[in-house]
Amino acid sequence: MAMALRAASRVLLRAGSRLGRREAVDGARRFANKRVLVETEGAAGATRIAVMKFRNPPVNSLSLDFLTEFVISLEKLENDKSIRGVILTSDSLKRGNQTKVAATEKTEEKRATRDHGGRLQERPGIFSAGLDLLEMYGRNPAHYAEYWKAVQELWLRLYLSSLTLMSAINGASPAGGCLLAITCDYRIMADNPKYTIGLNESLLGIVAPFWLKDNYVNTIGHRAAERALQLGTLFPPAEALKVGVVDEVVPEDQVHSKTLSVMAKWLAIPDHSRQLTKTMMRKATADNLIKQREADIQNFASFISRDSIQKSLHMYLEKLKHKKG
Ligand SMILES: CCCC/C=C/CC(=O)SCCNC(=O)CCNC(=O)[C@H](O)C(C)(C)COP(=O)(O)OP(=O)(O)OC[C@H]1O[C@@H](n2cnc3c(N)ncnc32)[C@H](O)[C@@H]1OP(=O)(O)O
């Protein structure tokens, strides 16, 4: 066990020093589609881990395209027998000119705030702003059904993944952003009070689906989930740690290295026993959705089509648009 841990640590520490780089180096590989960048690391034949970086500007919302690309990337990793661990994180959205993804000067300006001296300051980072509100507003029921099927698919794939999944939460993580995090086996959040995480659906006038509620209950317990869901609480890091939405809070510049070192510990456990244990803990919750997927899709499509719900979403979108930086 100790030897395996040391070996896994060596691979991961090497990965830690290299993963920030874009060029392919000894054993490092990357593949990307438009919205998800995947970097893998480790020598051929040895344990490798992958880092999935979201880059769907401006806020990493879970659009239909993003969900599709996410699931394809995850499937690719699941099918690669040399990959045992995956880290979910955000590419640096707010630093659009580094990521070279569709960030215009204007967007950059908008994403910044001005300090008292009038100098531009970066806005807080964003892990994911959750489901894409524009997929749920002003569309037709067939679109809502297609979208919801993709949301379910992502959740099921993540929740039941045989890989060790960890989230390195480097920004705001409301609703669907929190969903991504709580499907993971371990969550590490940057210690930045501007970042919050939680299921805030009730603030939008909508309701989290039962399977996401179950995932939340399994993560933070029934009473805490009941209160947080009703109030739509978005927890800053210290509170998220206290209630158990995240497992660790670390200084922002250590999120990645810390996640790698925790991953090393998890990868020292034999896969078969860890995977069977994970399935034992999660199967009943996932089966609850699997056995009523179609009904859940129809419920969502009819709920979100209601005039009152569309009105709530409209108001929320307007509020977002007009909020002051
Ligand atoms: C049965 C129904 C169950 C449905 C379940 C739903 C789960 C969900 O995930 S619902 C989505 C919940 N998400 C949120 O409430 C997050 C809303 N966004 C924010 O709070 C902030 O945008 C942010 C903290 C993530 C980032 O703030 P920042 O100041 O940096 O950026 P903004 O100026 O607010 O946003 C930029 C741009 O992006 C648009 N936008 C933000 N969030 C979303 C989103 N979730 N979907 C689509 N678009 C989003 C925002 O309107 C701005 O657009 P414009 O530039 O056009 O004004």
The ligand as an ORCA input file, in Angstrom:
! r2SCAN-3c Opt
* xyz 0 1
  C     -37.267     21.521    -12.697
  C     -36.273     22.589    -13.024
  C     -34.901     22.261    -12.501
  C     -33.897     23.114    -13.164
  C     -32.576     23.041    -12.527
  C     -31.718     24.036    -12.713
  C     -30.389     24.059    -12.190
  C     -29.575     25.233    -12.680
  O     -28.392     25.085    -12.851
  S     -30.355     26.708    -13.018
  C     -29.038     27.880    -13.315
  C     -28.622     28.485    -12.022
  N     -27.513     29.350    -12.205
  C     -27.425     30.541    -11.619
  O     -28.282     30.968    -10.887
  C     -26.193     31.324    -11.921
  C     -26.532     32.629    -12.545
  N     -25.316     33.380    -12.822
  C     -24.638     34.053    -11.885
  O     -24.955     34.076    -10.721
  C     -23.464     34.836    -12.369
  O     -23.559     34.958    -13.753
  C     -22.104     34.204    -12.022
  C     -21.834     34.315    -10.502
  C     -22.009     32.756    -12.450
  C     -20.997     34.997    -12.757
  O     -21.139     36.362    -12.457
  P     -20.401     37.438    -13.349
  O     -20.707     38.765    -12.740
  O     -18.983     37.072    -13.507
  O     -21.066     37.304    -14.806
  P     -22.483     37.857    -15.286
  O     -22.310     39.229    -15.811
  O     -23.506     37.623    -14.234
  O     -22.811     36.843    -16.479
  C     -22.197     36.999    -17.754
  C     -23.196     36.599    -18.826
  O     -23.544     35.239    -18.628
  C     -24.959     35.108    -18.511
  N     -25.248     33.980    -17.595
  C     -24.914     33.846    -16.315
  N     -25.333     32.687    -15.825
  C     -25.958     32.050    -16.837
  C     -26.609     30.786    -16.955
  N     -26.698     29.921    -15.918
  N     -27.147     30.468    -18.134
  C     -27.069     31.301    -19.195
  N     -26.457     32.524    -19.152
  C     -25.909     32.874    -17.977
  C     -25.402     36.440    -17.926
  O     -26.774     36.635    -18.156
  C     -24.522     37.380    -18.690
  O     -25.062     37.503    -19.995
  P     -24.965     38.878    -20.805
  O     -23.513     39.105    -21.010
  O     -25.713     38.630    -22.072
  O     -25.616     39.937    -19.949
*
